[in-house]
Amino acid sequence: MRPTRTTGPALAASLVLLVGACGDQQDDTAEDPAADTSSEASPSPTPSPSAAPAVEPIDFGTEPDLRAGYKAAALRAVDDDLITMVPSVLPDGWAAVGGGYTPDPQWWRMEFTAPSGDVVLDQLPGTAADALADADVTAADDVDLTDWGTGAWSAYDHQGATVMAYDLKGSTVVLQGPDAESVRALAESLLPAEDAGEQEG
């Protein structure tokens, strides 16, 4: 598997660790040698918690090559009768890293950066059950996006990350991200490429 899902402007959220020393500094020339200094000792700084490592997305194999200008790849997928899902408008603070397509087997992929971390869209042949059969996922409650033009999405937990999947005619869309809010935000924005109008890239 290529490491692209964790490189570039996308892929891998990090926390800034702040470690500050506490206590007052004293002027050596003003210090009283007779004073009891035991009560003036500065407390040890409390260690900051370490950032949890980002969860690797489910590995579906050798991914399509991604390009920042992904419209041509999306149109190739459409020409191959794949109902190619793309975001109509990305949520605030998001950016598309790129998209890519391979025709045999059909695989449409997009990667995004979001304020909470990296989010991935994979569209693969078959159903969600087929795509996730060997994945380390635990089923969660379905997410109803009828008001956004799709329907009920299957939801899963993947080692603390969120996965949502939606079956289309002949393919399934699998979204992965660090939390349910980010993955749902992408799902709400998706439309078939031929219906999405002018796309970035």
SETOR-572617 format. One record per residue (C-alpha): x, z, y. Coordinates in pm, whole numbers, plus 32768, in hexadecimal, padded with zeros to 4 digits. Example, Ala and Ser with C-alpha at 12.3 -4.5 7.8 and 13.67 -1.06 7.14 Angstrom:
# SETOR-572617
- 84CE;830C;7E3E $
- 8557;82CA;7F96 $
END
This chain:
# SETOR-572617
- 8000;8000;8000 $
- 8084;7FAD;8159 $
- 80B0;80C6;824F $
- 7FF5;8019;8368 $
- 7ED7;8114;835E $
- 7FC4;821B;83E5 $
- 808B;814A;84E3 $
- 805A;80A0;8638 $
- 7F7E;8125;874A $
- 7E90;8190;863A $
- 7EB7;8264;8517 $
- 7F1A;83CF;8509 $
- 7E8E;84DB;85F1 $
- 7F83;85F1;8656 $
- 7F67;8746;86F9 $
- 8058;87C7;8802 $
- 80DF;8917;8794 $
- 8110;8A0A;88B3 $
- 81F9;8B2A;886F $
- 8237;8C0D;8999 $
- 8305;8D45;89B0 $
- 8255;8E78;8A3D $
- 82D6;8FA5;8AFA $
- 8368;8FEE;8C4B $
- 84D1;8FA9;8CA1 $
- 858A;90BC;8D59 $
- 86AD;90B4;8E4A $
- 87DC;914A;8D9E $
- 8862;91DB;8EE7 $
- 8721;92A5;8F1C $
- 8705;932E;8DBD $
- 870C;94AA;8D9B $
- 87F5;9502;8C79 $
- 8734;9644;8C43 $
- 85E5;9594;8C25 $
- 853F;9579;8AD1 $
- 8548;9405;8A87 $
- 8498;941A;8938 $
- 8342;93F6;89DB $
- 83B6;92C9;8AA9 $
- 8414;91EE;8983 $
- 8365;90A0;8993 $
- 8278;905C;8872 $
- 82D9;8F41;878B $
- 8220;8E00;87D7 $
- 810B;8DB0;86E5 $
- 8160;8C75;8621 $
- 8075;8B54;8668 $
- 7FC0;8AC5;853C $
- 8057;8989;84AD $
- 7F95;8845;84D1 $
- 7EF1;87DA;838E $
- 7F74;868E;830C $
- 7E8C;8566;833D $
- 7DC7;8503;8207 $
- 7E2F;83B1;817D $
- 7D0A;82BE;816B $
- 7C92;8250;8016 $
- 7D7B;8144;7F8F $
- 7CBF;8007;7F2E $
- 7DFC;7F3E;7EE8 $
- 7ED0;7E4C;7FB1 $
- 7E1D;7E33;80FD $
- 7DE4;7CF9;81CB $
- 7EDF;7CBD;82E0 $
- 7E56;7D42;8426 $
- 7E63;7C90;8574 $
- 7E05;7D15;86C9 $
- 7D42;7BD1;8705 $
- 7C54;7BF3;85E0 $
- 7B38;7B0B;8644 $
- 7BC2;79DE;8586 $
- 7BE6;7AAF;844A $
- 7A82;7B2F;8470 $
- 79FF;79CC;8494 $
- 7ABC;7962;835A $
- 7A10;7A7A;82A0 $
- 78BF;7A0A;832B $
- 7908;78A6;82BA $
- 7941;7932;815C $
- 77DE;79C0;8163 $
- 7851;7B26;8194 $
- 7766;7BEC;8275 $
- 788F;7C5B;8344 $
- 7852;7DA3;83FA $
- 78FB;7DDB;854A $
- 78C0;7ED4;8666 $
- 77E7;7E53;8780 $
- 786C;7F51;8879 $
- 796E;8059;8823 $
- 792A;81C2;8888 $
- 79E0;824E;89B8 $
- 7B4D;8297;8975 $
- 7B62;81AC;8849 $
- 7C3E;8079;881D $
- 7C4D;7F6F;870F $
- 7DA5;7F4E;8671 $
- 7D43;7E08;85CB $
- 7C8F;7D5D;84AF $
- 7CE7;7C8A;8382 $
- 7C47;7BC9;8267 $
- 7CA7;7B50;810C $
- 7BBE;7A5E;8057 $
- 7C13;7AA7;7EE9 $
- 7B99;7BA7;7EAE $
- 7ADA;7BC1;7FF2 $
- 7B53;7CE1;80C7 $
- 7B0F;7D14;8238 $
- 7BCC;7E34;82DA $
- 7BDE;7ECC;8436 $
- 7CA3;7FF3;84B8 $
- 7C55;80C2;85ED $
- 7CDC;81E3;86B6 $
- 7BE5;82ED;8725 $
- 7C15;8430;87E9 $
- 7BFF;84F6;86A3 $
- 7CE6;8417;85D8 $
- 7CF0;82CC;851F $
- 7BBB;8221;8493 $
- 7BBA;8103;8396 $
- 7AB1;8003;8335 $
- 7ACF;7F56;81E3 $
- 79D2;7E57;8169 $
- 79F6;7E08;7FF9 $
- 7939;7D4C;7EE7 $
- 7834;7E09;7E1D $
- 7795;7F56;7E6D $
- 7809;80A1;7EF7 $
- 77F9;812E;7D96 $
- 78E8;801A;7D24 $
- 79D9;8047;7E46 $
- 79E7;81C3;7E2D $
- 79D5;81E5;7CB3 $
- 7B3E;825E;7C94 $
- 7B59;8305;7DE8 $
- 7B80;847B;7E20 $
- 7A35;84AB;7ED5 $
- 7919;85A6;7ECA $
- 77BB;8531;7F20 $
- 771A;85C1;805C $
- 75C6;8590;8100 $
- 7569;842B;815A $
- 7570;83C9;82C8 $
- 743B;8310;8346 $
- 7499;8206;8445 $
- 7350;8149;843E $
- 7338;816A;85B7 $
- 7485;80B1;85D3 $
- 7415;7F89;8504 $
- 74A1;7FD7;83AB $
- 7405;80EE;82DC $
- 747A;820B;81FF $
- 75F4;8221;81D7 $
- 768C;82DC;80B3 $
- 7778;83EE;8128 $
- 789D;8493;8076 $
- 79B2;858E;80AC $
- 7B12;8512;8062 $
- 7C09;8634;8067 $
- 7B6F;86B1;81AB $
- 7B47;8558;8248 $
- 79F8;84A3;8262 $
- 7992;8364;81AD $
- 7850;82A3;81E8 $
- 77E2;816F;8129 $
- 76CB;8072;814D $
- 766F;7F5E;8057 $
- 7628;7E02;80D9 $
- 75D3;7CC6;801A $
- 7703;7C89;7F3D $
- 77E8;7D88;7FE1 $
- 7809;7EEE;8057 $
- 788F;7F7C;819C $
- 7967;80B4;8177 $
- 79C5;817B;82AE $
- 7ACB;828F;82A9 $
- 7B35;8382;83B6 $
- 7B9B;84E6;8404 $
- 7A3C;856D;8444 $
- 78CC;851A;841F $
- 7894;84E6;8593 $
- 79A0;83D8;85B1 $
- 7934;831D;847A $
- 77C7;8327;84E0 $
- 781F;82AB;863D $
- 78C1;8176;85A6 $
- 77A0;813F;84B4 $
- 76A7;814A;85D3 $
- 7763;8035;8688 $
- 7774;7F3D;8567 $
- 76C6;7DED;855F $
- 76FF;7CAE;8496 $
- 7808;7BE0;8549 $
- 771B;7ABE;8583 $
- 762A;7BA9;8636 $
- 7723;7C7B;86F7 $
- 775E;7B88;8814 $
- 78AB;7B74;88C5 $
- 79A7;7C58;881D $
- 7AEE;7CE6;8899 $
- 7C17;7C31;8801 $
END
